[in-house]
Amino acid sequence: MLTGIQNTGNTSMLERGQHFYILRRLMLILLLLPLLLNEIRYGLIENKWDKLANMSKRKESVENI
């Protein structure tokens, strides 16, 4: 009857720490995944780069004048 309880104590602290680390990693990935998918879906990253490129072009044209 007590064998089940005794067997649970066999996992070392290192193994428990690794499981905790893996769980934290998965939680972080699951939290950030929707944000990343939205960035890809709506092309927000490309839009930001386009805006930066346009701003630099405007600065160059102002300097040329």
N, CA, C and O atoms as a GROMACS GRO file, in nm:
protein
  260
    1MET      N    1   0.082  -0.120   0.000
    1MET     CA    2   0.000   0.000   0.000
    1MET      C    3   0.086   0.126   0.000
    1MET      O    4   0.052   0.225  -0.064
    2LEU      N    5   0.198   0.122   0.072
    2LEU     CA    6   0.286   0.238   0.080
    2LEU      C    7   0.386   0.245  -0.035
    2LEU      O    8   0.459   0.344  -0.046
    3THR      N    9   0.391   0.143  -0.119
    3THR     CA   10   0.492   0.141  -0.225
    3THR      C   11   0.475   0.258  -0.321
    3THR      O   12   0.574   0.314  -0.368
    4GLY      N   13   0.351   0.295  -0.351
    4GLY     CA   14   0.328   0.407  -0.442
    4GLY      C   15   0.382   0.536  -0.385
    4GLY      O   16   0.441   0.616  -0.458
    5ILE      N   17   0.363   0.558  -0.256
    5ILE     CA   18   0.412   0.680  -0.192
    5ILE      C   19   0.564   0.680  -0.191
    5ILE      O   20   0.626   0.784  -0.214
    6GLN      N   21   0.625   0.566  -0.165
    6GLN     CA   22   0.771   0.558  -0.160
    6GLN      C   23   0.832   0.581  -0.298
    6GLN      O   24   0.937   0.644  -0.310
    7ASN      N   25   0.768   0.532  -0.401
    7ASN     CA   26   0.822   0.547  -0.536
    7ASN      C   27   0.823   0.692  -0.582
    7ASN      O   28   0.909   0.732  -0.660
    8THR      N   29   0.728   0.772  -0.534
    8THR     CA   30   0.725   0.912  -0.576
    8THR      C   31   0.845   0.986  -0.521
    8THR      O   32   0.886   1.087  -0.580
    9GLY      N   33   0.903   0.941  -0.410
    9GLY     CA   34   1.018   1.008  -0.352
    9GLY      C   35   1.148   0.978  -0.424
    9GLY      O   36   1.251   1.036  -0.389
   10ASN      N   37   1.147   0.891  -0.523
   10ASN     CA   38   1.271   0.852  -0.590
   10ASN      C   39   1.320   0.958  -0.690
   10ASN      O   40   1.437   0.956  -0.727
   11THR      N   41   1.233   1.049  -0.733
   11THR     CA   42   1.277   1.151  -0.828
   11THR      C   43   1.368   1.249  -0.756
   11THR      O   44   1.334   1.299  -0.648
   12SER      N   45   1.483   1.277  -0.815
   12SER     CA   46   1.578   1.367  -0.752
   12SER      C   47   1.533   1.512  -0.771
   12SER      O   48   1.444   1.541  -0.851
   13MET      N   49   1.597   1.601  -0.696
   13MET     CA   50   1.564   1.743  -0.709
   13MET      C   51   1.599   1.795  -0.848
   13MET      O   52   1.531   1.883  -0.902
   14LEU      N   53   1.705   1.740  -0.907
   14LEU     CA   54   1.745   1.782  -1.041
   14LEU      C   55   1.635   1.752  -1.142
   14LEU      O   56   1.602   1.836  -1.225
   15GLU      N   57   1.578   1.632  -1.133
   15GLU     CA   58   1.470   1.595  -1.225
   15GLU      C   59   1.349   1.685  -1.205
   15GLU      O   60   1.287   1.729  -1.302
   16ARG      N   61   1.316   1.712  -1.079
   16ARG     CA   62   1.202   1.800  -1.053
   16ARG      C   63   1.229   1.939  -1.110
   16ARG      O   64   1.141   2.001  -1.168
   17GLY      N   65   1.352   1.987  -1.092
   17GLY     CA   66   1.390   2.117  -1.145
   17GLY      C   67   1.380   2.121  -1.296
   17GLY      O   68   1.335   2.220  -1.354
   18GLN      N   69   1.421   2.011  -1.361
   18GLN     CA   70   1.414   2.006  -1.507
   18GLN      C   71   1.269   2.007  -1.554
   18GLN      O   72   1.236   2.074  -1.652
   19HIS      N   73   1.183   1.935  -1.484
   19HIS     CA   74   1.041   1.935  -1.522
   19HIS      C   75   0.983   2.076  -1.506
   19HIS      O   76   0.908   2.122  -1.591
   20PHE      N   77   1.020   2.143  -1.397
   20PHE     CA   78   0.970   2.278  -1.372
   20PHE      C   79   1.019   2.373  -1.481
   20PHE      O   80   0.943   2.457  -1.529
   21TYR      N   81   1.146   2.359  -1.519
   21TYR     CA   82   1.205   2.443  -1.622
   21TYR      C   83   1.134   2.422  -1.756
   21TYR      O   84   1.104   2.518  -1.827
   22ILE      N   85   1.108   2.295  -1.789
   22ILE     CA   86   1.040   2.264  -1.916
   22ILE      C   87   0.898   2.320  -1.914
   22ILE      O   88   0.852   2.375  -2.015
   23LEU      N   89   0.829   2.306  -1.801
   23LEU     CA   90   0.693   2.360  -1.791
   23LEU      C   91   0.693   2.512  -1.808
   23LEU      O   92   0.608   2.566  -1.878
   24ARG      N   93   0.789   2.580  -1.743
   24ARG     CA   94   0.796   2.726  -1.757
   24ARG      C   95   0.823   2.764  -1.901
   24ARG      O   96   0.763   2.859  -1.952
   25ARG      N   97   0.912   2.690  -1.969
   25ARG     CA   98   0.944   2.717  -2.109
   25ARG      C   99   0.818   2.702  -2.195
   25ARG      O  100   0.789   2.786  -2.280
   26LEU      N  101   0.742   2.593  -2.173
   26LEU     CA  102   0.620   2.570  -2.251
   26LEU      C  103   0.518   2.680  -2.227
   26LEU      O  104   0.453   2.727  -2.321
   27MET      N  105   0.504   2.723  -2.102
   27MET     CA  106   0.409   2.830  -2.070
   27MET      C  107   0.448   2.958  -2.144
   27MET      O  108   0.363   3.026  -2.200
   28LEU      N  109   0.578   2.989  -2.144
   28LEU     CA  110   0.625   3.109  -2.212
   28LEU      C  111   0.597   3.102  -2.362
   28LEU      O  112   0.552   3.200  -2.422
   29ILE      N  113   0.624   2.986  -2.422
   29ILE     CA  114   0.600   2.969  -2.565
   29ILE      C  115   0.451   2.983  -2.595
   29ILE      O  116   0.413   3.048  -2.692
   30LEU      N  117   0.366   2.921  -2.512
   30LEU     CA  118   0.222   2.928  -2.534
   30LEU      C  119   0.171   3.071  -2.520
   30LEU      O  120   0.078   3.111  -2.590
   31LEU      N  121   0.231   3.148  -2.428
   31LEU     CA  122   0.188   3.287  -2.411
   31LEU      C  123   0.230   3.374  -2.530
   31LEU      O  124   0.155   3.461  -2.573
   32LEU      N  125   0.350   3.350  -2.582
   32LEU     CA  126   0.402   3.435  -2.689
   32LEU      C  127   0.357   3.393  -2.828
   32LEU      O  128   0.366   3.471  -2.923
   33LEU      N  129   0.307   3.270  -2.842
   33LEU     CA  130   0.268   3.218  -2.973
   33LEU      C  131   0.160   3.303  -3.041
   33LEU      O  132   0.175   3.335  -3.159
   34PRO      N  133   0.050   3.340  -2.972
   34PRO     CA  134  -0.052   3.422  -3.039
   34PRO      C  135   0.002   3.557  -3.086
   34PRO      O  136  -0.035   3.604  -3.193
   35LEU      N  137   0.090   3.618  -3.007
   35LEU     CA  138   0.149   3.745  -3.048
   35LEU      C  139   0.231   3.728  -3.174
   35LEU      O  140   0.224   3.810  -3.266
   36LEU      N  141   0.309   3.621  -3.179
   36LEU     CA  142   0.393   3.595  -3.295
   36LEU      C  143   0.308   3.567  -3.419
   36LEU      O  144   0.338   3.615  -3.528
   37LEU      N  145   0.200   3.489  -3.401
   37LEU     CA  146   0.112   3.458  -3.514
   37LEU      C  147   0.044   3.584  -3.567
   37LEU      O  148   0.029   3.599  -3.688
   38ASN      N  149   0.003   3.674  -3.477
   38ASN     CA  150  -0.057   3.800  -3.521
   38ASN      C  151   0.043   3.883  -3.600
   38ASN      O  152   0.008   3.942  -3.702
   39GLU      N  153   0.168   3.888  -3.553
   39GLU     CA  154   0.272   3.962  -3.625
   39GLU      C  155   0.288   3.906  -3.766
   39GLU      O  156   0.299   3.982  -3.862
   40ILE      N  157   0.290   3.774  -3.778
   40ILE     CA  158   0.308   3.711  -3.909
   40ILE      C  159   0.184   3.733  -3.996
   40ILE      O  160   0.196   3.765  -4.114
   41ARG      N  161   0.066   3.715  -3.936
   41ARG     CA  162  -0.058   3.721  -4.013
   41ARG      C  163  -0.081   3.860  -4.072
   41ARG      O  164  -0.115   3.874  -4.189
   42TYR      N  165  -0.061   3.962  -3.989
   42TYR     CA  166  -0.092   4.097  -4.034
   42TYR      C  167   0.028   4.172  -4.089
   42TYR      O  168   0.016   4.287  -4.131
   43GLY      N  169   0.145   4.107  -4.088
   43GLY     CA  170   0.263   4.170  -4.145
   43GLY      C  171   0.305   4.296  -4.073
   43GLY      O  172   0.356   4.389  -4.136
   44LEU      N  173   0.284   4.301  -3.942
   44LEU     CA  174   0.317   4.422  -3.868
   44LEU      C  175   0.467   4.448  -3.869
   44LEU      O  176   0.512   4.563  -3.868
   45ILE      N  177   0.545   4.342  -3.870
   45ILE     CA  178   0.691   4.359  -3.870
   45ILE      C  179   0.734   4.428  -3.999
   45ILE      O  180   0.814   4.521  -3.997
   46GLU      N  181   0.680   4.382  -4.113
   46GLU     CA  182   0.716   4.441  -4.241
   46GLU      C  183   0.670   4.586  -4.248
   46GLU      O  184   0.742   4.672  -4.300
   47ASN      N  185   0.551   4.615  -4.195
   47ASN     CA  186   0.502   4.752  -4.197
   47ASN      C  187   0.594   4.845  -4.119
   47ASN      O  188   0.620   4.957  -4.161
   48LYS      N  189   0.642   4.798  -4.005
   48LYS     CA  190   0.733   4.879  -3.924
   48LYS      C  191   0.861   4.907  -4.002
   48LYS      O  192   0.911   5.020  -4.001
   49TRP      N  193   0.915   4.804  -4.068
   49TRP     CA  194   1.038   4.824  -4.144
   49TRP      C  195   1.014   4.919  -4.261
   49TRP      O  196   1.100   5.002  -4.292
   50ASP      N  197   0.898   4.909  -4.326
   50ASP     CA  198   0.865   4.999  -4.436
   50ASP      C  199   0.857   5.143  -4.386
   50ASP      O  200   0.907   5.235  -4.452
   51LYS      N  201   0.794   5.163  -4.269
   51LYS     CA  202   0.785   5.298  -4.214
   51LYS      C  203   0.923   5.354  -4.184
   51LYS      O  204   0.951   5.470  -4.213
   52LEU      N  205   1.011   5.270  -4.127
   52LEU     CA  206   1.147   5.316  -4.097
   52LEU      C  207   1.221   5.352  -4.226
   52LEU      O  208   1.293   5.451  -4.231
   53ALA      N  209   1.203   5.270  -4.330
   53ALA     CA  210   1.269   5.297  -4.457
   53ALA      C  211   1.218   5.428  -4.517
   53ALA      O  212   1.296   5.507  -4.569
   54ASN      N  213   1.086   5.450  -4.511
   54ASN     CA  214   1.029   5.574  -4.565
   54ASN      C  215   1.079   5.695  -4.488
   54ASN      O  216   1.106   5.799  -4.547
   55MET      N  217   1.092   5.681  -4.356
   55MET     CA  218   1.141   5.793  -4.276
   55MET      C  219   1.285   5.827  -4.315
   55MET      O  220   1.320   5.944  -4.325
   56SER      N  221   1.368   5.726  -4.336
   56SER     CA  222   1.507   5.751  -4.373
   56SER      C  223   1.514   5.814  -4.513
   56SER      O  224   1.599   5.899  -4.538
   57LYS      N  225   1.425   5.772  -4.604
   57LYS     CA  226   1.423   5.832  -4.738
   57LYS      C  227   1.382   5.978  -4.729
   57LYS      O  228   1.439   6.063  -4.798
   58ARG      N  229   1.284   6.008  -4.643
   58ARG     CA  230   1.242   6.148  -4.626
   58ARG      C  231   1.357   6.233  -4.574
   58ARG      O  232   1.378   6.345  -4.620
   59LYS      N  233   1.432   6.179  -4.478
   59LYS     CA  234   1.545   6.254  -4.423
   59LYS      C  235   1.648   6.282  -4.532
   59LYS      O  236   1.702   6.392  -4.538
   60GLU      N  237   1.674   6.183  -4.618
   60GLU     CA  238   1.771   6.202  -4.725
   60GLU      C  239   1.723   6.309  -4.823
   60GLU      O  240   1.802   6.392  -4.867
   61SER      N  241   1.593   6.308  -4.856
   61SER     CA  242   1.542   6.407  -4.951
   61SER      C  243   1.547   6.546  -4.890
   61SER      O  244   1.573   6.643  -4.961
   62VAL      N  245   1.522   6.558  -4.760
   62VAL     CA  246   1.530   6.689  -4.694
   62VAL      C  247   1.675   6.738  -4.694
   62VAL      O  248   1.700   6.856  -4.714
   63GLU      N  249   1.770   6.647  -4.670
   63GLU     CA  250   1.911   6.686  -4.669
   63GLU      C  251   1.956   6.728  -4.808
   63GLU      O  252   2.039   6.818  -4.821
   64ASN      N  253   1.903   6.666  -4.913
   64ASN     CA  254   1.942   6.700  -5.050
   64ASN      C  255   1.894   6.839  -5.087
   64ASN      O  256   1.959   6.910  -5.164
   65ILE      N  257   1.779   6.879  -5.034
   65ILE     CA  258   1.725   7.012  -5.065
   65ILE      C  259   1.812   7.115  -4.994
   65ILE      O  260   1.786   7.235  -5.004
   0.00000   0.00000   0.00000
